[in-house]
Amino acid sequence: MENSKSELLKQIKEEVVNLKESPLYKERIQNKVFPVIGEGSHDAKIMFVGEAPGKNEALTGKPFCGASGRILTQMIEFIGKKREDVYITNLVKDRPTDNRDPLPEEIKIYAPFLDRQIDIIQPKVIATLGRYSMAYILEKFGLLSELKSISKIHGKVFDAECSYGKVKIIPLYHPAVALYQNSLKSQMFEDFSLIKNYE
Ligand code: URA
């Protein structure tokens, strides 16, 4: 199974690398940067879904490897895990210029890759990082009626049914929030600690 998971994930990588129809493809080539597919255990029980790569991520091809990545790593370690134990990916796989929010057409073109990553890895917990991934995942799992601002539903646990069984959806603040709103940091760690109850 592990081999076929690796093969299926490799296939996703190849498709994203060659995604010429993406509005972000041309910029990726011009700027000589990389798409960011995802990283971590192919058998992870916990999957983190961020929004889109930032500058450091596009330069390295690795998710959450800049300042917000350092916070994410701290939070993962806070719950007694290592980054290699979980799977970290994004909704949009290429960097939108100047870190702007992803556009609906960008989400539309990249989200099917995330859907496939979920079906391959089969996590028990999907923790969304930020409002775009929260909105996409809640809608995907038929939970649109639960969608409220992140300040209202961060740290709530939603039950959902996936092709492979039950999954918990936990919306979390984006780790970057801890960089500019120090007052939320302890709440963010508290939300994070919930994850351990469900893996
Ligand atoms: N922010 C994200 O949402 N994803 C990353 O990979 C890095 C920063």
Boltz pocket constraint, residues with backbone or C-beta under 6 A from the ligand:
constraints:
  - pocket:
      binder: B
      contacts: [[A, 36], [A, 50], [A, 51], [A, 52], [A, 53], [A, 54], [A, 57], [A, 62], [A, 63], [A, 64], [A, 65], [A, 68], [A, 89], [A, 90], [A, 129], [A, 130]]
      max_distance: 6.0
